[in-house]
Amino acid sequence: MVLCMVMIERQAILSALKDALRRSRVVVLSGPRQCGKTTLARALLSEESINYFDLEDPVSLARLDEPMTALRSLKGLVVIDEVQRRQDLFPVLRVLADRKTAPARFLILGSASGNLLQQSSESLAGRVEYVTIGGFTLFELGISTQPMLWRRGGFPLSYLAKTEADSIAWRKSFVRTLLERDFPQWGVRVPVAALQRFWTMLAHYHGQTWNAAEPARSLGVSESTIRRYLDLLTDAMMIRQLQPWHANLRKRQVKAPKVYVRDTGLLHQLLGIDTAKALMSHPKLGASWEGFVIEQIVMTEPHDEAYFWATHQGAEIDLILRRGDRLLGVECKQTDAPSLTPSIRIAIEDLDLERVVVIYPGDKRYSLSENVEAIPLEELGQNQPLFQ
């Protein structure tokens, strides 16, 4: 497999990291495996530095056999990569962060979200700042890259692969390595074959409201086991569970989350989609495009929390961003000329949405009503927010 060694500058994330390190003594940079965390850290500190610890390197692990002794005398920026392999370090970091002189700042890199963030929040409460990243985005690459970014996904080594075949081979290897090596190293004791089947099944649920009953029957396990599988892949940042927004209404509202494979390259790999032609004729085409747009917005648009909303009567809004006390709606329409739908009208009235944007693959921005606007996907690749 030949990989193209083009370097993509991720200046916005680097700036966010530098700002966080200026404000806080400990910064956690979290993101899925192979999304570029290490490359970003090495832009701030050489891996040859004595202050750089890669916990997949036996030498670094050996140096941290006595963590307080190894870390106490270090000054300046200290980087600890793949920290989920040594969660016992968090209490040590708390002690070091509390020193009055604060000779060091710690940048902690991790490839798991739930467990990692729980450990850090418990041990480092009030001392830590979080920066979360994913793969490449349209904002970083530009709109001209959209077809390939959608098809291959945002993982750097998949997107930058020299050929389509190389990209597919990398994604196959990534799935296998995560299940066969990484999960066991993180203490996960689940049969690889079961997780592989479940992940493939999730790809077919992409963009749908989650119901554990059918996958449980198909795999011959309990619903609680299926929920555990889902949480494992969510914590590994492979799956996004988009939670439902609940309003104080008399209507029956959907209470289960929607599930998305966060990276569309992996989604297509799991669905057996290996060419642009196969993607354009696949039944999951619309769901794939919706997930791609949602992930781009969630990773780049400022917000406090993200939800979807739906009622059992059929009204639905694909994405709700909460920003303080403001609620902003997003609809994803893979159509040439989106129009104002009854669902959008109902959502605005029932949820008191301040504004709704309809993202579509065209090239013109136009108004659908006083507070609803159709916006081309290409504007996600420009340096301007969807919501002012």
C-alpha positions in Angstrom: 0.0 0.0 0.0 1.5 3.3 -1.1 0.6 6.5 0.8 0.9 10.0 -0.5 3.0 12.0 2.0 1.3 15.4 1.3 1.2 17.5 4.5 -2.1 19.2 5.3 -1.7 22.2 7.6 -4.3 22.3 10.4 -3.7 25.8 11.6 -7.1 26.3 13.3 -6.6 23.2 15.5 -3.0 24.2 16.2 -4.1 27.7 17.3 -6.8 26.2 19.5 -4.2 23.9 21.1 -1.8 26.8 21.7 -4.5 28.9 23.3 -5.6 26.0 25.5 -2.0 25.4 26.7 -1.6 29.1 27.4 -4.7 29.0 29.6 -4.5 25.6 31.3 -1.9 23.5 32.9 -3.3 20.3 31.4 -4.9 19.9 28.0 -6.5 16.7 26.7 -6.5 16.3 22.9 -8.9 13.5 22.1 -9.9 12.0 18.8 -10.2 8.6 17.1 -7.1 6.6 16.2 -5.1 7.8 13.3 -6.9 11.1 13.0 -3.7 13.2 13.2 -3.3 13.9 17.0 0.3 12.8 17.0 1.2 14.9 14.0 -0.3 17.9 15.7 1.6 17.3 18.9 4.9 16.9 17.0 4.3 20.3 15.5 4.5 21.6 19.1 7.3 19.3 20.4 9.7 17.0 18.7 9.3 13.3 19.4 13.0 13.3 20.1 12.5 15.5 23.1 12.9 14.0 26.6 9.5 15.6 27.3 7.7 13.4 24.7 6.2 10.1 25.9 4.6 7.8 23.4 2.9 5.0 25.4 3.0 2.7 22.4 6.8 2.8 22.6 8.3 0.4 25.1 11.0 2.9 26.0 8.5 5.5 27.0 6.5 3.0 29.0 9.7 2.0 30.8 10.5 5.6 31.6 7.1 5.9 33.2 7.5 2.9 35.5 8.0 5.6 38.2 5.9 8.4 36.8 6.4 11.0 39.5 10.2 10.6 39.2 10.1 10.8 35.4 7.8 13.8 35.2 8.5 15.9 38.2 11.7 17.5 36.9 10.5 18.3 33.4 9.9 21.9 32.3 8.0 23.5 29.4 5.6 21.4 27.3 5.3 17.7 28.1 3.4 15.5 25.7 2.0 12.1 26.7 0.6 10.2 23.7 -2.0 7.3 23.9 -2.7 8.0 27.6 -5.6 5.6 27.7 -3.0 2.8 28.1 -1.9 4.3 31.4 -4.9 5.8 33.1 -3.1 5.6 36.5 -1.1 8.7 35.3 -4.0 11.0 35.9 -3.6 11.3 39.7 0.1 12.0 39.2 -0.8 14.7 36.7 -3.1 16.3 39.2 -0.3 16.5 41.8 2.1 18.0 39.2 -0.5 20.5 37.9 -1.1 21.8 41.4 2.4 22.9 42.0 2.7 26.6 42.7 5.5 27.3 40.3 3.9 25.2 37.4 7.2 24.6 35.5 5.4 22.3 33.0 2.3 22.2 30.9 0.9 18.8 29.9 -0.6 17.9 26.6 -2.4 14.6 26.9 -3.4 12.7 23.7 -6.0 9.9 23.8 -7.9 7.8 21.3 -10.9 7.0 23.5 -13.6 9.5 24.6 -15.8 8.1 27.4 -13.4 6.4 29.7 -10.6 8.8 29.0 -12.7 11.9 29.7 -14.2 10.3 32.8 -10.8 9.6 34.2 -9.4 13.0 33.4 -12.5 14.9 34.7 -12.5 13.0 38.0 -8.7 13.4 38.6 -8.2 16.8 37.0 -11.4 18.6 37.7 -10.8 22.4 37.4 -7.3 21.9 36.0 -7.9 20.6 32.5 -9.1 21.9 29.1 -10.4 19.6 26.3 -9.8 19.9 22.5 -11.5 17.3 20.4 -10.6 16.6 16.7 -11.6 14.2 14.0 -10.3 13.7 10.5 -9.9 16.3 7.8 -12.8 18.7 7.2 -13.9 20.7 4.3 -12.9 23.8 6.2 -9.3 22.5 6.2 -9.2 21.1 2.7 -11.5 23.3 0.6 -14.7 22.6 -1.2 -13.0 21.2 -4.3 -12.0 18.1 -2.2 -15.6 17.3 -1.2 -16.3 14.3 -3.5 -13.1 12.6 -2.4 -13.4 13.5 1.2 -17.0 12.2 1.3 -16.0 9.0 -0.5 -12.7 8.2 1.3 -13.5 9.9 4.7 -11.3 12.2 6.7 -8.7 9.9 8.2 -5.4 11.4 6.9 -3.9 8.1 5.6 -7.1 7.2 3.9 -7.7 10.6 2.3 -4.1 11.0 1.2 -3.6 7.5 -0.2 -2.1 7.6 -3.7 -4.8 5.4 -5.2 -8.4 4.4 -4.4 -7.2 0.9 -3.9 -4.6 2.0 -1.4 -7.3 4.0 0.5 -9.6 1.0 0.7 -6.8 -1.2 1.9 -5.9 1.3 4.6 -9.5 1.4 5.8 -9.7 -2.4 5.9 -6.5 -2.6 8.0 -7.8 0.2 10.3 -11.0 -1.7 11.1 -9.1 -4.9 11.7 -6.4 -3.2 13.9 -8.9 -1.4 16.0 -10.8 -4.5 16.8 -8.0 -7.0 17.1 -5.3 -4.9 18.7 -6.5 -1.6 20.1 -9.6 -2.7 21.9 -7.8 -5.6 23.8 -5.0 -3.2 24.8 -7.7 -0.9 26.2 -9.0 -3.7 28.3 -12.1 -4.6 26.1 -13.0 -8.2 26.3 -15.4 -8.7 23.4 -15.0 -11.3 20.6 -13.6 -9.6 17.6 -16.0 -11.4 15.2 -19.0 -10.2 17.2 -17.9 -6.6 17.1 -17.1 -6.8 13.4 -20.6 -8.1 12.6 -22.1 -5.5 14.9 -20.2 -2.6 13.4 -21.2 -3.7 9.9 -24.8 -3.9 11.1 -24.5 -0.4 12.5 -23.5 0.8 9.0 -26.9 -0.3 7.7 -28.5 1.6 10.6 -26.6 4.8 9.7 -28.8 7.8 10.0 -31.7 5.9 11.6 -33.2 5.9 15.1 -31.5 3.3 17.2 -33.4 0.2 18.4 -31.3 -2.5 20.2 -33.9 -5.3 19.8 -33.3 -6.2 16.2 -29.4 -6.3 16.3 -29.7 -8.3 19.6 -31.9 -10.9 17.9 -29.7 -11.1 14.8 -26.5 -11.6 16.9 -28.1 -13.8 19.5 -27.2 -11.7 22.5 -29.0 -9.6 25.0 -30.1 -6.0 24.4 -27.8 -4.9 27.3 -24.8 -6.5 25.5 -25.8 -4.7 22.2 -25.9 -1.4 24.1 -22.4 -2.2 25.5 -21.1 -2.8 22.0 -22.6 0.5 20.8 -21.0 2.4 23.7 -17.6 0.8 23.0 -17.6 2.0 19.4 -19.0 5.4 20.6 -16.2 5.8 23.1 -13.7 4.9 20.4 -15.2 7.8 18.4 -16.2 5.5 15.6 -20.0 6.1 16.1 -21.9 9.3 16.9 -25.0 8.8 18.9 -27.0 12.0 18.2 -29.4 12.4 21.1 -33.0 13.5 20.7 -34.1 17.0 21.8 -37.1 17.0 24.1 -39.6 19.9 24.1 -42.5 20.4 26.4 -45.1 19.4 23.9 -48.2 17.2 23.9 -46.9 15.4 20.8 -45.2 12.1 21.2 -41.5 12.7 20.5 -38.8 10.2 19.5 -36.7 9.4 22.6 -34.0 7.1 21.1 -30.8 8.4 19.6 -29.9 8.4 15.9 -26.7 6.5 15.1 -24.1 7.6 12.5 -20.7 6.1 11.5 -18.7 9.2 12.0 -16.3 8.8 9.1 -18.0 8.2 5.8 -14.9 6.4 4.4 -15.3 3.7 7.1 -19.1 3.7 6.5 -18.5 3.0 2.8 -15.9 0.3 3.7 -18.4 -1.5 6.0 -21.1 -1.2 3.3 -18.8 -2.6 0.6 -18.9 0.6 -1.4 -15.6 0.8 -3.3 -16.1 3.3 -6.2 -17.8 6.6 -6.8 -20.3 4.9 -9.1 -21.2 2.3 -6.5 -21.8 5.1 -4.0 -24.1 7.0 -6.3 -26.3 4.0 -6.9 -26.3 2.7 -3.3 -29.5 2.7 -1.2 -27.6 4.5 1.6 -26.5 7.3 -0.6 -28.8 9.9 1.0 -28.0 8.7 4.6 -24.3 8.8 3.8 -24.5 12.4 2.5 -26.6 13.4 5.5 -24.0 12.0 7.9 -21.2 13.6 6.1 -22.8 17.0 6.3 -23.8 16.6 10.0 -20.2 15.6 10.9 -18.7 18.6 9.1 -21.1 20.9 10.9 -20.6 19.4 14.4 -16.8 19.4 14.1 -16.6 23.0 12.8 -19.6 25.1 13.8 -19.4 26.6 17.3 -22.1 25.1 19.6 -22.6 23.8 23.1 -24.6 20.7 22.3 -26.0 18.9 19.3 -29.3 17.0 18.9 -31.9 15.9 16.4 -35.7 16.2 16.9 -38.5 14.0 15.6 -42.1 13.2 16.5 -44.1 10.0 15.9 -46.4 12.1 13.7 -43.5 12.5 11.2 -42.1 16.0 11.9 -38.3 16.0 12.1 -35.2 18.2 12.0 -31.9 16.6 11.2 -29.7 18.6 13.5 -30.3 21.1 16.4 -27.4 23.1 17.7 -27.8 24.7 21.1 -25.7 27.8 21.6 -26.4 29.2 25.0 -30.2 29.8 25.1 -30.4 29.8 21.3 -31.6 26.9 19.3 -30.5 26.6 15.6 -31.8 24.0 13.1 -30.1 22.3 10.2 -31.7 20.2 7.5 -29.6 18.2 5.0 -31.2 17.8 1.6 -29.4 16.1 -1.3 -31.6 17.8 -3.9 -31.1 20.4 -6.5 -33.6 23.0 -5.2 -34.8 22.4 -1.6 -38.0 24.0 -0.5 -39.7 24.9 2.8 -41.2 21.7 4.1 -44.0 21.1 6.6 -41.4 19.5 9.0 -39.4 22.7 9.0 -42.5 24.9 9.7 -43.6 22.6 12.6 -40.1 22.5 14.1 -39.8 26.3 14.0 -43.2 26.7 15.7 -42.9 23.9 18.2 -39.2 24.4 19.2 -39.0 28.1 18.8 -35.9 27.7 16.6 -34.2 31.0 15.9 -33.1 30.1 12.5 -32.9 27.0 10.2 -30.5 26.4 7.4 -31.0 23.8 4.7 -27.7 22.5 3.4 -27.8 21.2 -0.2 -25.3 20.4 -2.9 -26.1 23.4 -5.1 -24.1 26.6 -5.6 -26.6 29.4 -4.7 -27.7 30.7 -1.3 -31.4 31.8 -1.2 -34.1 32.4 1.3 -37.0 30.0 1.8 -38.8 32.2 4.4 -38.0 34.9 6.9 -35.8 32.7 9.1 -35.1 29.7 6.8 -32.3 29.8 4.2 -30.9 27.3 1.7 -27.1 27.2 1.8 -24.8 25.4 -0.5 -22.5 22.7 1.0 -19.5 24.6 -0.4 -20.0 27.3 2.2 -18.9 24.8 4.9 -15.5 25.0 3.3 -15.2 28.7 3.8 -14.2 30.7 6.8 -17.7 31.9 7.7 -20.1 30.5 10.3 -23.5 29.3 9.3 -25.0 31.1 12.3 -24.0 34.6 13.3 
